[in-house]
Amino acid sequence: MKMKKYNILSVVLVLLISVFIVSCDTWIDPDINKDPNTPLVVPMEYLLPAIQSNMAYDLGGNDAVRTLGIWMQYFNGVDRQSETEGHFVYTPANCNNLWNSIYGVTGKDIYILISKANEKNADDIALSIHTSGVAKVLMADLLAFTTNLWNDIPYTEAFLGDIEGLMNPKLDTQAEIYATIDLLLSEAITELSVEESILPIEGDMIFDGDNEQWLATAYALRARYSLLLQKVNGASAYTEALQYADSALVHGFAGYIFDNYGTAANAKNPLAQFMSERSGDLVMGSTFIDMLVANNDPRLAQYSTGSEGSDPGTSDPGSLPGNYAAAATAPIVHMNLAELYFIMAESYIMTANSADAFDAYIDGVEASLDDVTGSHGTLPTDVDAMDEASLTLEDIMIQKYLANYVTVQAFNDWRRTGFPTLGMPFEAVTTEIPRRYPYPQEEETYNSNVSNVGIDLIDRVWWDVE
């Protein structure tokens, strides 16, 4: 009888617990632990501007532009980290943040955006073919930036940690990455050429949803990256670069620029933030300043606060970066019109077309002057004195170097052509100017496919053949 009583009590207890649990489902809000400010699914119109903002900081921020600007002697580091980087002391820990942002934030979000844009409607048509094209342009440019710094990088197995739990992506070779870049840009051109998209490009902070400008940018980037492979592909690189550059101009390319910074402390241009927070670390380099001063270059007043340059590797004083680079609202220039003209000028002169090379050279200088000063009425004295018969590749590359201030493109061009000619800084710890970044310390620690063993800062990436 006692056993039977206990069994009855047990059944009653179980029933009461069950009722309580069911009741909890009715009176406890199932969304109580969901953060409305952190949605699990982000709409495309919010994803795209976040990508563009983060990518501007990746490609135009201090982990790239400042460091490479010191190595390319636009700047000179005179204190703390900038000073050590000026002596070519650059460790795997230096690039943790940049790599983590590329792979943990920007690249992953672009991957998601491509997927979302290609989700099908009831008629099996992609929801936003134009947004897909934009995302592929962004991915191609991000991959090019990344591989140009690190050579072999993850891609085919990257961005799959949340989807497939793949936390140790393999490295794809730079040759494979460049094939992917060209494919992405080719697909972007096809998609952006489609007349109508079910959903428009929304949230675009660069071209405000203008797919024609994105189409022009895809062609312009294809011209840039075709030319970059000149050491590998030979003369065909010039032919391809000219073809794509012409198409970019036909579609109205006028620049690919992120211009969305403000004056609030956390809304400033990256270099403006750095100059405010690390006052005294960075000054203008004498190599760059001397070129401008020697030729009465009108861009000097915008590029720099003065005409004093500091010699590489010294702690000598120098003028500071000017408003073009370091104003709070200064834009991040991913690619300017001047660069496109200089791509054409180089391609023409290297295929023995001196007349068109000279025209493109002048167009490039004038485009840069317009961009920086608002006018091209007064040319630098060396450009004003130049004629078709005298023009050389070095002349073109020096003007391209001057036009690409506060971008990473001079680093690519210097490795590819050897221009401008740069001397070694005082007390450099390497025998040559660095030609690549080491893999980040954290990636080497946690990804068994990544190792810095046998890698040196002066090693050449795949396309940088001797």
N, C-alpha and C positions, 0 to 999 in steps of 0.2 A: 504493500500500500504506500509506504514511504517512497519507494522507487518510482511508482506511478505519479506521485505528487511532484517529485523533482522533474520528471519528464514533462509534465504539464507546465511547470514554471519555466522550463527551458524554452518550450515552444512559444509561450507568451512573451518571454524576453526577446526572442528572435523577431517575433512579429512587431513588437514595440520599436526595436531598432530599425526594422525595415520601414515602418511608417515614418520614423524620424528622418531617415535618409531621404525618402521620397518627398517628405515635407520640406526638407532643406532645398530640394531642387525647385520648389515652388516659391519659397520666400527669400532665398539668397539669389541675387542678381548674377546670372552666369557670366556677365561681362565685367564683374567687379574687379578682376585682376588684369583687365586689358587697358593698356595705356592709349587713350585716344590720340595722343600726340606722336605715337610711334606705330603707325599702321603696318600690318603684315603685308599688305598689298599696296604699293605706291602707284598711283596713276601716272601715265606717261607725261602728262603736263607738269607734274612735280618732279619727276625723275630727271627729265632733260635739263632743266636749269641747275639742279644740284650737280649733275655730271659736268656741265660747262664751267661752273664755279670751281669745283674741285680740280678739274683738268687745267684751268688757268693757273692755279697755284702749283700744280705738279710741274707743268712745262715752263712756267714763268716765274716760279718762286725761288727762294734763296738756296735751296738744296741743289738747284741746277744752274740758274742764271748767275747767281753770285759766285759760286765756285768756278764755273767755267769762264765767267767774266774775268776772274783773277788770272786763271791759266792763260786766257787769250789776251791778257794785258789791257783790257778796257779799264779794269780796276787794279788797285794794289791793296792787299790786306796788311794793315799796320798794327793790329792788336788781336789778341785772343784767337778764336778759331780761324778767322780770316787770315791772320798772320801766318799760322802754321800751314794752312792750305796754300798760301803763297810760296812757301818753301817746298811744296808738293808732299807734305805730310798729310796723307788722306787714308784713313783706316776703314775697314768694313763697318764699323759702328757709325761712321759719318753718314751713311746712306740708308740706314734702317727706315727712317721716317718716310723718305721718298718712295722706296720700294713698297712699304706697307700701304701707303696711300694709293699707289698705282694698282696693286693687286687686291687690297682689302676693301677699297672704296670705289675709285673711279672706274677701273676696268671691270670690276664685278657689276657695277650698275649699268655700264654700257652693254655688257653681255645680257643682262636682264631686259634692258630696253629693246634690244634687237629681237629677243624672244617675244616680248609683249606686242611689239609692232607687227610681228608676223603671225600672231594668233588669227585664226580664220573665223569669218562670219558664217552664217547659214548657207551662203552661196560659195563657200570655200575660197573666199578672197581675203587677202591679208587686211587687217584692220587699218593699218597706216603704212602704206608702202613708202611714202615720203619720209616718215619718221625713221623707218628702217634704213633708208639711204643716209640720212643724217647720222644715225648711230654708227653706221659702217665707216663713214668718213672719220668720225671721232675715234673709233677703235683703230683704224689704220694709222692715224697720226700718233696715237698713244703708243702703239706697238713700235712704230719707227723710232720715236723718242727713246723708248726703253731699250730696244736692241742696239741703238747707236751708242748707248752708254755701257751696256753690259754684254754685248755680243749674243751668245746663246741664252735664251730666256724661255720661261714657260708660256705656252699658249694653248696647245691642243688639250692639255689636261688642267689648265688654269681655270679659276672661277667656278669649280665644280665641288668645292668643299661642302656647301650647304645643300647641294642637289644630290651628289653621289657619295659624299663623305671622303672625297679624294683630297687628302691634305698634303701629299708629297708629290706635286706635279713634276713631270720630267721636263728637261730643257729641250726645246726645239732649236735646231741650228739656225744661225742667222740667215743662211740661204733659204731655209724653209719659212722663216718669219717674213722675209721679203717677198716670197711667192704669195704668202697670205695677204700681205699689205696690198700687193697689186690686185689680187682677186677681190679683196674688200672694196677697193676703190672702183674697180670695174663694175662690180655689182651695184655699188652706190650710184654710179653714173646711169646705169640701166634703170634703177628704181626711181631716181630723182627726175628722170626723163619721162616717166609715166605721166600722162596728162592730168589724171584725177586720182586722188587718194580718198578712201572712205572717210577717214579721220584726218584732219589737217595736222601740220606740225604745230604743237602747242607748247608754250613755256620756253620758247627759243630766245635766249638772251643775246645771241650774236647777230642773227639775220631776221629776227621777228617772224619766223615761219616762211621766209622767202626761199622756196625750193630751187629757184633759178640761181640764187647766190650760192647755195650749197652745191649745186651742180658745177658752177664755176670753180668753187674751192676744191672739189674732188679732182677736177682736171689740173688745177694748179699744183696740188700736192702730188699728183701722179707725175707731173713734170719735175718737181723737186726730187722725188725719190728715184725716178729713172736716171737723172743726172748723177745722183749720189752713187750709183752702181757703175760709174764710168770705168773705174779701175778693173772691174770684173767683166763688164760687157763690152768694153771698147767703144768704137765709133757709133754703134747702134744706140748707145745711151744718148748721144747728142741728137740723133734723128728723132727718137721717141720723145725726148724732152721738148723739142721744138713743136712737135705735133700736139702734145698735150698743152703746152703753153699757149699756142694759137687758139685752141679750143677754149681755154680759160678766158682769154680776152674776148672771144666771140660771145661768150655768155656773160660778159660784164664783170669779170673779177676786178675788185678794187681793194681787196685786203680781207684778211681773216683775223678778226680782232675781238677780244673780250673787253668791253668797255663799260663795266658796271661797278666801279668802286666808288666809295663815298668818303666823307671826311670824318665820320665817327671812328673811334680808336680801333674797333674790330672790323671796320669795313674798308680800310685803306688798301691800296696797292701793296703787294708783298715787300717790295724794296723800301717803300715809304715806311712800313711798319718796322723793318729791320733798322733803318737809319735812325728811327726814333728810339727804339729799344736798345740798340747796340752802338750808340753814338761814339765815334772815335775809332771804330774797327775798320772802316772801309773808306778809301779815298780814290780819286781818279788816277789811272795809270799813265805814266809818261809816254809810253808807246802810242797810245790812242790820242792823247791830248796833243802831242807834238805833231802828229799828222794833220790834225785840224788847224792848229796854229800856223803851221808852215804854209798853208794854202788859203789863209783867210777864210776858212770854211764857215758859212753862215750858221751851220748847225751847232757850233760850239756853245753859243749862249743858252741853247735849250738842253744840250747834252750834259753840260757841266756848269757849276756855279762860278767857275773862273778858268784861268789858263795855266794853272800850275798842276803838273803831273808828278806823281811819285814813282821813282824807279823800282822795277820789280824786285821783290825780296828785301827791300830796305824799309826802314820805319820813317822815311822822309815824309814831310807834310805834303798835302796835295789838296786841290779843290774837291768839292763834293759832287755827287751825281745831281744833275739839274732836274728841272721840272719834267722833261720828257720821260725820264726814267723813274724819278722818285717823288713826284707830286702825289698827294693822297689819292687823287682820282686818275692818275696815269693808267692807261690801258695796258693789257698784256697783248703783245703782237705775236700771234702764232705764225702769220705769214703776211708780209706787206707786198704791195704792188711792185715796189722797187726790186725785191728779190726775184720776182717773175721775169722782169726785164733783164736782170743780170744773168739769170739762167739762160735766157735767149742769147744774150751777148756772148757768153762763154761758148755756147753750142755753135754759134755762127763762126766765131774766130777759130775754133778748133776744127771746123770743117771748111776752112779757107774762104769764108765769105766775109771779108773785112768791111764791106760797105754796110751790110745789115748789122754786123757786130757793133760798128760805131754808132749807128742809129739807136740800137737797143741800149748801149752803154749810156748815151746821153739821156734817153728816156728813163733809165733807172736812176740816174743822179737827180733828174728833175722830179721824179716821183718821190724820192726820198726827201728832197728839199721841201716839196709841197707838204708832205706828211709831217715833217718836223717843225718847219718855220711858217708854213702857210703860203709860201711863194717860192718860185724858182727864178726870180729875176736876176739874181746875182749868183754865178757859179763859182765854186772853188777855183783858185787860180790855175791849178794843175789841170783841171777838167776844161777850163776855158781855153787853155793853150793846146789841148789835145787835138790831133787830127787823125783821120782814118789810117794813114800810112804808119803812124807812130804807135797806134794802140796795140797793147800786148795783153796776154792773159793776166799778168800781174796787175796791170792797171785796172782791169775789170774786177779782180778779186779784192783789191784794196778798197775800191768804192763799195763793193758788196759788203765788206767788213765794216765800213763806216755806216752803212745803211742798216745793218743787222745788229746794232748795239742793243744790249739787253734782250738778246735771244740766244738760243744755243746753236744757231746755224753756223756761226763763225768757227766753232769747234769742229763741226763736220767738214766745212770747206778747207780749213787749215790741214786737217788730216789727209784730205783728198788731194789737195793741190800744193801744199807747202807754203801758201800765201795767206796772210802776210808773213814775211820773215820775222820770226820772234827770237830774241836772245834768251839765254837762260837767266833766271833770277839769281841774285846773290844768295849764297848758302842753301841752294837747293839740295835736297837729299837724294834726288835721282839724277841720272846722267842725261836724261832727256825730259822734255815736257810730257806729262802723262797723256795717254791716248785712250784710256778707258777708266771706268770705275771698277773697284772690286765688288764681288757679291756681298750683300749686306750680312752683317754678323748674325742677325736673328734668323735669316733664311738659311744660312749655312748650318746653324745649330739645329733647326727643326726640320729641314728638308734634306733627306739623305742623298738626293740627286744633285745637290749644290755643294761645290767645294771651291775654295780659293787656293788649294794646293797647286803650285806651278803657275799661278796667275800673278802678273806684275802690272803695275800702273802703266808701264810703257809698252805693254803688249798691244798688238794691233787686232782690231776686230776683223771679221771675215772680209768685208768689202775694202778694208784699208790695206790692200796688198802693196808690197814694195815694187 
